[in-house]
Amino acid sequence: MAAPPPAPKTRRPRPGLALAVIASCNAMIQLDDAIVNIALPGMRADLGLSDVGSSWVLNAYLLAFGGLLLLGGRAGDILGRRRVFLTGVALFTAAAAVRGLASSVELLTVIRVVQGVGAALAAPSGLALVLSMFEEGAPRKRAIAVCTAAGAVSTAGGLLLAGTLSSLSSWRWELLLNVPLGVLILVLGPLAITETRRNPGRFDVAGALLSAVGAAALVYGLARAAEQGLGDVRALVCVAGAVVLFSVFAGVERRAVRPIVSLHLFRSRNRILAYVGTLAVPGSIMGAYFFLNRYFQQEAGYGPLGAAVALTPLAATMAVMAWAAVRLERRLGPRYLMAGGAALLLTGNLGLSQLGPGSSYAGGILPALLLLGAGMACCVIPPTVLATSGLRRGDAGAASSMLNAVQTLGGSLGLAMLVAVASRSGMSLGFTAGAVCAGVALLAALLIRPGAGVSAGAGA
């Protein structure tokens, strides 16, 4: 009798290595923000960028990233999350590799759009992969902490490396810093990450177009408000148009067979509060990077490297506290951990609002940076866990993209508000506005129902 054919070989899952790959992607995307911001003065000088051109270098990426996040998450659910994740990383890395060769603002803007598309595919698919690999509870919280720490470490390292290169060489070399990381992800990703089961179905084309155009209009309106003021007519028209488009989007999704975003995600009180906290928190941290970077270089005379070193304690504290936050969440629960983190953010911003010409770094700025770093770490895990718990099968990508979209819009909204306030009333009131954002996150945290899970349906 013939021997039975050998069983097909199946690759053993490697969740640890897979998590390292996904965390590296998170680090790469966050590192890019630090790189571009520090390289921007050199770009302005070499390419002759105007204020408008400089803003488009930043906003072109945000428009593509924010506009396509919801579609990117759903694409992972339908086409396979590993496939979409690696496609996004490939686009992001390729654009990062060639942007240093850009000879005009137009070409640089197009490259930044491609980067934004890549990030919109990679970020939600990466988080969805984490959700599928690690079950709810301690394993998932530890995985989220790893991704948070990786992003914080890359921000700190990116500030230092970009600041050093800015002092020693051309801005074009700075823009290549995250390319090796992208290549490493593309090499290890297919080996470490197992493809998820696809959820067959057609794309909700109407929902995709409405979400993309609506999100892009909102991001553009907020970015323009940051530059021209909250009363700018074009900014107001874009924001109003976005509200209309999202209203139509909600109606389309309610009737769609395969919606981009399942509306049942919004039936949970705790999940909605997690979104509110995620929307508010970026505004409480952006002032430190935006205002202090300018303060250090223009008023304190630090230079690019000195400013990077001065800001490093914020990201370093966040990286260290990300690990402690997992244990704290287990003891305190998401409600009190998030409330404590928001209180630290509020206190740090109020401390920086007292910053003046005679303020010392060690006595005035450093303590506030440590508070902001610790507070930010405590405000990442609770809303992420609440927003991604109790999901129905096939909704991980949509839930991940929704969380990423809220965070991106929170950054745009926070920056617009802080810059608008600071341009009229000074940096001190800009930090006060950051404290208001932290207060909103604190209120959202206190309204979370302690001990309540987040179900896919109504209620909890």
C-alpha positions as CSV (number, residue, x, y, z in Angstrom):
1,M,0.0,0.0,0.0
2,A,1.4,3.4,-1.0
3,A,2.4,5.7,1.8
4,P,0.2,8.7,2.4
5,P,1.5,11.9,0.9
6,P,3.4,14.1,3.4
7,A,1.4,16.8,5.1
8,P,2.1,20.3,3.6
9,K,4.6,22.3,5.6
10,T,3.1,25.2,7.5
11,R,5.2,28.0,8.7
12,R,5.1,28.3,12.5
13,P,3.8,31.7,13.6
14,R,6.4,34.1,15.0
15,P,4.4,36.7,16.9
16,G,7.5,38.2,18.6
17,L,9.3,38.8,15.4
18,A,6.1,39.9,13.7
19,L,5.5,42.4,16.5
20,A,9.0,43.7,16.1
21,V,8.4,44.3,12.3
22,I,5.1,46.1,12.9
23,A,6.6,48.2,15.7
24,S,9.4,49.1,13.4
25,C,6.8,50.3,10.9
26,N,5.3,52.5,13.5
27,A,8.8,53.8,14.4
28,M,9.5,54.5,10.7
29,I,6.4,56.6,10.2
30,Q,6.9,58.6,13.4
31,L,10.6,59.0,12.7
32,D,9.6,60.6,9.4
33,D,7.8,63.5,11.1
34,A,10.9,64.4,13.1
35,I,13.1,64.2,10.0
36,V,11.0,66.4,7.8
37,N,10.5,69.1,10.4
38,I,14.2,69.4,11.1
39,A,15.1,69.2,7.4
40,L,12.5,71.9,6.4
41,P,14.8,75.0,6.9
42,G,17.4,73.4,4.6
43,M,14.7,72.6,2.0
44,R,13.5,76.2,2.1
45,A,17.0,77.5,1.5
46,D,18.0,75.0,-1.3
47,L,14.7,74.8,-3.2
48,G,13.6,78.4,-2.5
49,L,10.4,77.3,-0.8
50,S,7.9,80.0,0.1
51,D,5.8,79.7,3.2
52,V,3.1,78.2,1.0
53,G,5.5,75.7,-0.5
54,S,6.8,74.7,2.9
55,S,3.3,74.1,4.2
56,W,2.5,71.9,1.1
57,V,5.6,69.7,1.9
58,L,3.9,69.0,5.2
59,N,0.3,69.1,4.3
60,A,0.5,67.0,1.1
61,Y,1.5,64.0,3.2
62,L,-1.3,64.7,5.8
63,L,-3.9,65.0,3.0
64,A,-3.1,61.6,1.5
65,F,-2.6,60.0,4.9
66,G,-5.7,61.3,6.6
67,G,-7.8,61.0,3.4
68,L,-7.1,57.4,2.8
69,L,-6.8,55.9,6.3
70,L,-10.4,54.5,6.3
71,L,-10.0,53.0,2.9
72,G,-6.6,51.6,3.8
73,G,-8.0,49.8,6.8
74,R,-10.8,48.3,4.9
75,A,-8.5,47.2,2.1
76,G,-6.6,45.1,4.6
77,D,-9.8,43.4,5.7
78,I,-10.7,42.5,2.1
79,L,-7.3,41.9,0.4
80,G,-5.3,40.5,3.3
81,R,-3.7,42.6,6.0
82,R,-0.1,41.4,5.4
83,R,-0.3,42.2,1.7
84,V,-1.7,45.7,2.2
85,F,0.8,46.3,5.1
86,L,3.8,45.4,3.0
87,T,2.5,47.3,0.0
88,G,2.2,50.4,2.1
89,V,5.7,50.0,3.6
90,A,7.1,49.6,0.0
91,L,5.4,52.8,-1.2
92,F,6.5,54.7,1.9
93,T,10.1,53.5,1.7
94,A,10.4,54.1,-2.1
95,A,9.2,57.6,-1.7
96,A,11.5,58.2,1.2
97,A,14.5,57.0,-0.9
98,V,13.9,59.3,-3.8
99,R,12.7,62.5,-2.1
100,G,16.2,63.5,-1.3
101,L,16.7,63.9,-5.1
102,A,13.8,66.3,-5.5
103,S,14.8,69.4,-7.4
104,S,11.5,71.3,-7.1
105,V,8.7,71.8,-4.7
106,E,6.2,70.3,-7.1
107,L,8.2,67.0,-7.3
108,L,8.7,66.9,-3.6
109,T,5.0,67.5,-3.0
110,V,4.1,64.5,-5.3
111,I,6.6,62.3,-3.4
112,R,5.1,63.3,-0.1
113,V,1.6,62.3,-1.4
114,V,3.0,58.9,-2.3
115,Q,4.4,58.6,1.2
116,G,1.0,59.5,2.7
117,V,-0.7,56.8,0.6
118,G,1.9,54.3,1.8
119,A,1.4,55.3,5.5
120,A,-2.4,55.1,5.1
121,L,-2.1,51.5,3.9
122,A,0.6,50.4,6.4
123,A,-0.6,52.0,9.7
124,P,-4.1,50.6,10.0
125,S,-3.1,47.2,8.6
126,G,-0.2,47.0,11.1
127,L,-2.5,47.7,14.0
128,A,-5.1,45.2,12.7
129,L,-2.4,42.6,12.4
130,V,-1.5,43.2,16.1
131,L,-5.2,42.8,17.0
132,S,-5.3,39.5,15.1
133,M,-2.1,38.1,16.6
134,F,-2.6,39.0,20.3
135,E,-5.8,38.2,22.2
136,E,-7.6,40.8,24.3
137,G,-6.1,41.4,27.7
138,A,-2.5,41.5,28.8
139,P,-0.9,40.2,25.6
140,R,-2.5,42.8,23.5
141,K,-1.7,45.6,26.0
142,R,2.0,44.6,26.0
143,A,2.0,44.6,22.2
144,I,0.5,48.1,22.1
145,A,3.1,49.2,24.6
146,V,5.9,47.8,22.4
147,C,4.6,49.8,19.4
148,T,4.2,52.9,21.6
149,A,7.8,52.6,22.9
150,A,9.1,52.0,19.4
151,G,7.5,55.2,18.2
152,A,8.8,57.2,21.1
153,V,12.3,55.9,20.8
154,S,12.3,56.6,17.1
155,T,11.1,60.1,17.7
156,A,13.9,60.8,20.2
157,G,16.5,59.1,18.0
158,G,15.2,60.9,14.9
159,L,15.5,64.2,16.6
160,L,19.1,63.6,17.6
161,L,20.2,62.0,14.3
162,A,18.4,64.6,12.1
163,G,19.8,67.4,14.3
164,T,23.3,66.0,14.0
165,L,23.1,65.6,10.2
166,S,21.6,69.0,9.9
167,S,24.6,70.4,11.6
168,L,27.1,68.4,9.6
169,S,25.7,67.8,6.1
170,S,22.9,68.4,3.7
171,W,19.1,68.0,4.5
172,R,19.0,65.5,1.6
173,W,21.0,63.0,3.7
174,E,18.6,63.5,6.6
175,L,15.7,62.3,4.4
176,L,17.3,58.9,4.0
177,L,17.4,58.1,7.7
178,N,14.4,55.8,7.7
179,V,15.1,54.0,4.4
180,P,17.2,51.2,5.9
181,L,14.4,50.5,8.4
182,G,11.8,50.3,5.6
183,V,14.1,47.8,3.7
184,L,14.5,45.7,6.8
185,I,10.7,45.6,7.3
186,L,10.2,44.5,3.7
187,V,12.8,41.7,4.1
188,L,11.5,40.4,7.4
189,G,7.8,41.0,7.0
190,P,7.0,38.1,4.6
191,L,9.0,35.8,6.9
192,A,7.5,36.9,10.2
193,I,3.9,37.8,9.5
194,T,1.3,35.3,8.6
195,E,-1.4,36.4,6.2
196,T,-4.8,36.9,7.8
197,R,-8.0,35.4,6.4
198,R,-9.6,37.7,3.8
199,N,-13.2,38.9,4.1
200,P,-14.4,38.6,0.5
201,G,-16.6,41.4,-0.9
202,R,-16.5,44.5,-3.0
203,F,-15.2,47.8,-1.9
204,D,-17.8,50.3,-0.9
205,V,-16.8,52.7,-3.7
206,A,-19.2,55.5,-2.7
207,G,-18.2,55.3,0.9
208,A,-14.5,55.2,-0.1
209,L,-14.8,58.4,-2.2
210,L,-16.8,60.2,0.4
211,S,-14.5,59.3,3.3
212,A,-11.4,60.2,1.3
213,V,-12.6,63.6,0.0
214,G,-14.2,64.4,3.3
215,A,-11.1,63.6,5.4
216,A,-8.9,65.4,2.9
217,A,-11.1,68.5,3.0
218,L,-11.1,68.5,6.8
219,V,-7.3,68.0,7.1
220,Y,-6.7,70.8,4.5
221,G,-9.2,73.1,6.2
222,L,-7.5,72.6,9.6
223,A,-4.0,73.0,8.1
224,R,-5.0,76.2,6.4
225,A,-6.6,77.5,9.6
226,A,-3.3,76.9,11.3
227,E,-1.6,79.1,8.7
228,Q,-4.2,81.8,8.0
229,G,-6.2,81.9,11.2
230,L,-9.5,80.3,12.3
231,G,-11.5,82.9,10.4
232,D,-10.0,82.2,7.0
233,V,-12.9,81.8,4.5
234,R,-11.3,78.9,2.5
235,A,-10.6,77.0,5.7
236,L,-14.2,77.4,6.9
237,V,-15.6,76.3,3.6
238,C,-13.4,73.2,3.6
239,V,-14.4,72.3,7.2
240,A,-18.1,72.9,6.4
241,G,-17.8,70.8,3.2
242,A,-16.2,68.0,5.2
243,V,-19.1,68.0,7.7
244,V,-21.6,67.7,4.8
245,L,-19.6,64.9,3.1
246,F,-19.3,63.0,6.4
247,S,-23.0,63.4,6.9
248,V,-23.7,61.9,3.5
249,F,-21.0,59.2,4.2
250,A,-22.9,58.1,7.4
251,G,-26.1,57.7,5.4
252,V,-24.3,55.7,2.7
253,E,-22.6,53.5,5.2
254,R,-25.9,52.8,7.0
255,R,-27.2,51.2,3.7
256,A,-24.0,49.6,2.4
257,V,-23.6,45.8,2.4
258,R,-19.8,46.1,3.0
259,P,-19.3,49.5,4.6
260,I,-15.9,51.2,4.9
261,V,-16.7,51.8,8.6
262,S,-19.4,49.7,10.3
263,L,-21.6,52.1,12.2
264,H,-22.0,49.6,15.0
265,L,-18.6,50.7,16.1
266,F,-20.2,53.9,17.4
267,R,-22.8,52.1,19.5
268,S,-20.5,51.7,22.4
269,R,-20.2,54.5,24.9
270,N,-16.7,53.6,26.0
271,R,-15.5,53.3,22.4
272,I,-16.8,56.8,21.6
273,L,-15.1,58.2,24.6
274,A,-11.9,56.5,23.5
275,Y,-12.2,58.3,20.2
276,V,-12.8,61.6,22.0
277,G,-9.7,61.1,24.1
278,T,-7.7,60.1,21.0
279,L,-8.9,63.2,19.2
280,A,-8.0,65.5,22.1
281,V,-4.6,64.2,23.3
282,P,-2.5,65.2,20.2
283,G,-3.3,68.9,20.8
284,S,-1.9,68.6,24.3
285,I,1.5,67.3,23.1
286,M,2.0,69.1,19.8
287,G,2.8,72.5,21.4
288,A,5.9,71.1,23.0
289,Y,7.4,70.1,19.7
290,F,6.0,73.0,17.7
291,F,6.6,75.9,20.1
292,L,9.6,74.7,22.0
293,N,11.6,73.7,18.8
294,R,11.1,77.3,17.6
295,Y,11.8,78.7,21.1
296,F,15.0,76.8,21.5
297,Q,16.4,77.8,18.1
298,Q,15.1,81.4,17.8
299,E,15.2,82.6,21.3
300,A,17.5,80.4,23.3
301,G,20.1,80.1,20.5
302,Y,20.4,76.3,20.7
303,G,20.7,75.4,17.0
304,P,19.1,72.3,15.4
305,L,21.2,69.7,17.4
306,G,20.8,71.6,20.7
307,A,17.0,71.8,20.2
308,A,16.8,68.1,19.4
309,V,18.8,67.2,22.6
310,A,16.6,69.6,24.7
311,L,13.4,67.9,23.4
312,T,14.7,64.3,23.8
313,P,13.6,63.8,27.5
314,L,9.9,64.0,26.4
315,A,10.2,61.1,23.9
316,A,12.6,59.2,26.2
317,T,10.2,59.4,29.2
318,M,7.3,58.3,26.9
319,A,9.3,55.2,25.8
320,V,10.1,54.2,29.4
321,M,6.6,54.9,30.7
322,A,5.0,52.8,28.0
323,W,6.2,49.7,29.7
324,A,5.1,50.9,33.1
325,A,1.7,51.9,31.7
326,V,0.9,48.2,31.1
327,R,1.2,47.3,34.8
328,L,-0.5,50.5,35.8
329,E,-3.5,49.8,33.5
330,R,-3.8,46.3,35.1
331,R,-4.0,47.9,38.6
332,L,-5.9,51.0,37.8
333,G,-8.0,50.1,34.8
334,P,-8.2,52.2,31.6
335,R,-10.4,54.9,33.2
336,Y,-8.0,56.0,35.9
337,L,-4.8,55.4,33.9
338,M,-6.1,57.7,31.1
339,A,-7.4,60.2,33.6
340,G,-4.0,60.3,35.4
341,G,-2.2,60.6,32.1
342,A,-4.4,63.5,31.0
343,A,-3.9,65.2,34.3
344,L,-0.1,65.0,33.8
345,L,-0.5,66.5,30.3
346,L,-2.6,69.3,31.7
347,T,-0.1,70.1,34.4
348,G,2.8,70.0,31.9
349,N,1.1,72.4,29.6
350,L,0.2,74.8,32.4
351,G,3.9,74.7,33.5
352,L,5.1,75.6,30.0
353,S,2.5,78.4,29.8
354,Q,4.7,80.2,32.4
355,L,7.7,80.0,30.1
356,G,9.4,83.4,29.7
357,P,12.7,84.9,28.5
358,G,14.4,84.2,31.8
359,S,13.2,80.6,32.3
360,S,15.8,78.0,32.9
361,Y,15.8,74.7,31.1
362,A,16.5,72.5,34.2
363,G,14.1,74.3,36.5
364,G,11.3,75.3,34.1
365,I,11.2,73.3,30.9
366,L,12.6,69.8,31.8
367,P,10.0,69.0,34.5
368,A,7.2,69.9,32.1
369,L,8.7,67.7,29.4
370,L,8.9,64.8,31.8
371,L,5.3,65.3,32.8
372,L,4.2,65.4,29.1
373,G,6.2,62.2,28.2
374,A,4.7,60.3,31.1
375,G,1.2,61.6,30.5
376,M,1.3,60.7,26.8
377,A,2.4,57.2,27.5
378,C,-0.5,56.7,29.9
379,C,-3.0,58.1,27.3
380,V,-2.1,55.7,24.5
381,I,-2.9,52.2,25.8
382,P,-6.4,52.8,27.4
383,P,-8.1,54.3,24.3
384,T,-6.4,51.9,22.0
385,V,-7.6,48.9,24.0
386,L,-11.1,50.3,24.4
387,A,-11.5,51.2,20.7
388,T,-10.3,47.8,19.5
389,S,-11.9,45.4,22.0
390,G,-15.0,43.4,21.4
391,L,-14.8,43.6,17.6
392,R,-16.7,41.4,15.2
393,R,-14.7,39.2,12.9
394,G,-13.6,41.2,9.9
395,D,-13.8,44.6,11.6
396,A,-10.2,44.9,12.9
397,G,-9.0,46.9,9.9
398,A,-11.9,49.3,10.0
399,A,-11.6,49.8,13.7
400,S,-7.8,50.3,13.4
401,S,-8.2,52.8,10.5
402,M,-10.9,54.7,12.5
403,L,-8.6,55.0,15.5
404,N,-5.7,56.2,13.2
405,A,-7.9,58.6,11.4
406,V,-9.2,60.2,14.7
407,Q,-5.6,60.5,15.9
408,T,-4.5,62.2,12.6
409,L,-7.4,64.6,12.7
410,G,-6.7,65.3,16.3
411,G,-3.2,66.3,15.4
412,S,-4.4,68.6,12.6
413,L,-7.1,70.1,14.8
414,G,-4.8,70.6,17.7
415,L,-2.1,72.2,15.7
416,A,-4.6,74.6,14.0
417,M,-6.0,75.6,17.3
418,L,-2.6,76.0,19.1
419,V,-1.1,78.0,16.2
420,A,-4.2,80.2,15.8
421,V,-4.2,81.1,19.5
422,A,-0.4,81.6,19.8
423,S,-0.3,83.8,16.7
424,R,-2.7,86.2,18.3
425,S,-1.9,85.9,22.0
426,G,1.6,84.4,22.2
427,M,3.2,81.1,23.0
428,S,1.9,81.2,26.6
429,L,-1.7,81.0,25.6
430,G,-0.8,78.4,23.0
431,F,0.3,76.1,25.9
432,T,-2.9,77.0,27.7
433,A,-4.9,75.8,24.7
434,G,-2.9,72.6,25.0
435,A,-4.0,72.3,28.6
436,V,-7.6,72.7,27.4
437,C,-7.1,69.7,25.0
438,A,-5.8,67.7,28.0
439,G,-8.8,68.7,30.0
440,V,-11.1,67.4,27.3
441,A,-9.2,64.0,27.4
442,L,-9.5,64.0,31.2
443,L,-13.2,64.6,31.0
444,A,-13.6,61.7,28.5
445,A,-11.6,59.4,30.7
446,L,-13.7,60.2,33.8
447,L,-16.9,59.4,31.8
448,I,-15.7,55.9,30.9
449,R,-17.7,53.2,32.6
450,P,-15.3,51.4,34.9
451,G,-15.3,47.6,34.5
452,A,-17.5,47.8,31.4
453,G,-16.3,45.9,28.3
454,V,-16.7,47.2,24.8
455,S,-19.1,45.0,22.8
456,A,-19.6,45.1,19.2
457,G,-23.1,46.0,19.6
458,A,-24.8,48.5,21.9
459,G,-24.1,49.7,25.1
460,A,-21.0,48.9,27.0
